Amino acid sequence: MSTPDFKALRREFPVLARKVYLNSGSYCALANSVRAAFESYMDDRLAVGADWDVWVGKNEAVRARVAKLLRAQDDEIAVTASASAGINALATALDFTKGRDKVVVSDFEFPTNAQIWHAQEKRGARVEHVPVAADGYIPLEQFAARIDDRTRLIAVTQVCFRNGARLNIAGLARLAHERGALMLVDCYQAAGAMDIDVKALDVDFAVGGMLKYLLGTAGIGFLYVRGELIADLVPTHSGWFAQRDIGAMNIFSNDPSPTARRFEAGTPPVVNAYATEAGLSLLLEVGTPAIEQRVRALTRHCLDRLREIGWPSVTPDDDARRGPMVCIRSRDAAGLNKELLDRDIVTSYRDRNLRATFHFYNDDEDVEALVGALASLRDRYKP
Ligand SMILES: Cc1ncc(COP(=O)(O)O)c(C=O)c1O
């Protein structure tokens, strides 16, 4: 693995010249190439008007890049409008009536990955939540106690959006399969900042979206479905872009695509696909193994410096239990977020925690800028 030239790469993100940008967990910094892709959509609109072949091609380019990112096949990827859209489409294909009605989720979930499963209660599902242990983490044993022969699905986040904790996804997939259940991972807070191999993790489904670490934009996401499962999963969520032959225009039956495209629906998110193709191309060029290594070093540095100034973090210290996010306790997280913004340091907050989220375009100076600002604000904001 050769080391990318991270210093040169930083120059591709103009906002970094003006801000300390630690907010990729909300929305990535805009790359020059992504901006150019948006503009090329406008140029195409003016030059051609409705260039459908090119537009559908952009969607396919996104599919191929997501497959490469996750180490899956193109046919195992649905390009969706959001992570929620992917989970919803999948939910309609699952049967909760044949002795397996339980869906196990964790208390680390982003709302979408709990609300959608609760919505399935109308179709016979029972949702069980795995609570957080006293140390703020959810160990495998806590899941094991709740996964049984009535469990249809385990649906969990890879990295928690509230505290940055990373779950043991490979271990969970093993547990799920030992007990005859399926396994969905919501990798939205991990994909792009961490190296993900869905085959090595052995998950059945994975969802995410493009606006955070994947360097793309809003209004476009993905759903990975393990190839061997696709034929038996027939979503009631459908549409013309989910059909075997998109051009068939047949209004007398539903003939789902034999690929994961059956989880799509209508007209693809064309503009977003332009931007996302560019974002994913850049990301793949840098390479997720190198990105994961850099991001881990940055979060490590951040946690070590926080300890030095005596400021508590709620993110696990263990490198194996942490994603690209460091969450920092505060007496007033919203107020602290605002103070930092006034100093050109962009973060976000959830609950009582400030969230600093790191990508390959961050560096050690960003960590020092954040910690220095925190030190100067400790009287008002440190818990
Ligand atoms: C872990 C996680 N899952 C899902 C989502 C939202 O997904 P979408 O809005 O694409 O449905 C987010 C957004 O912040 C997230 O952090």
The ligand as a Gaussian input file, in Angstrom:
#p B3LYP/6-31G(d) Opt

LIG

0 1
 C      -25.748000       5.860000      10.564000
 C      -26.708000       6.620000       9.685000
 N      -27.691000       5.956000       9.036000
 C      -28.574000       6.589000       8.237000
 C      -28.513000       7.956000       8.073000
 C      -29.543000       8.673000       7.240000
 O      -29.784000       8.066000       6.075000
 P      -30.702000       8.687000       4.917000
 O      -31.013000      10.101000       5.293000
 O      -29.882000       8.568000       3.685000
 O      -31.896000       7.834000       4.888000
 C      -27.515000       8.682000       8.709000
 C      -27.448000      10.146000       8.491000
 O      -26.886000      10.891000       9.186000
 C      -26.590000       7.999000       9.533000
 O      -25.641000       8.665000      10.182000

